[in-house]
Structures are given as structure tokens and as C-alpha cells.
Amino acid sequence: MQRLTRYPLLLRQIVQYTTPDQDLEEVQRALGYVETIVSRINEGVRKREIKERLKEITEEVWISTEK
């Protein structure tokens, strides 16, 4: 996961040092793809964490009502 989040940083640096005659458009497109992928992964992780927390809370509620 840590490596994946570094790709946008790397590609941004490459964009800064790339001229239009050196495939700048392709690098920018790659940056857009990577940013989209990282964003989707982050959203998936957030959703999973929310589900896990909701499960923990639900279990606590069930335990406290049984006593």
C-alpha cells in the first residue's frame, strides 16, 4: 500500500521535468490513471474500516443487552 501511494508523487515529479516533446501528455495521462486508482483504493479501505467499526459497535450493543 505504501508503494502504491508513492506513484502519484513520482509521476508529479516526472511531469515537472518533462517537456512536451518528451511525452508529457502520456505522463500526465498516467498520473491521472494512478490518482484514480489510488483514490478508489483509499475509498475501499475507508469503507472496510467503517464496516469493521460498525461490526464492533454492533457486537458491543448485543453484549450489553444480554446482561
C-alpha positions, -999 to +999 in steps of 0.1 A: +000+000+000+028+024+008+044+019-026+012+025-044+007+059-027+041+070-038+034+066-076+015+098-079+043+117-061+069+102-085+048+109-116+042+145-105+080+149-102+084+134-137+058+158-151+077+188-137+109+177-156+092+165-188+088+188-218+060+184-243+084+168-269+093+142-243+059+125-240+045+149-214+009+141-224+014+104-218+030+110-184+001+133-174-024+106-185-005+080-165-007+103-135-044+107-139-049+069-140-027+063-110-045+091-090-079+075-099-067+040-088-052+053-055-084+072-048-106+041-054-083+020-032-085+046-004-123+047-007-124+009-004-102+009+026-123+036+043-155+016+036-139-015+050-128+003+082-163+017+086-178-017+083-154-032+108-161-004+133-198-008+128-194-046+134-175-038+167-202-014+178-230-039+170-212-066+190-208-043+220-245-034+218-255-071+217-232-080+246-246-051+268-282-060+261-277-097+271-266-089+306 
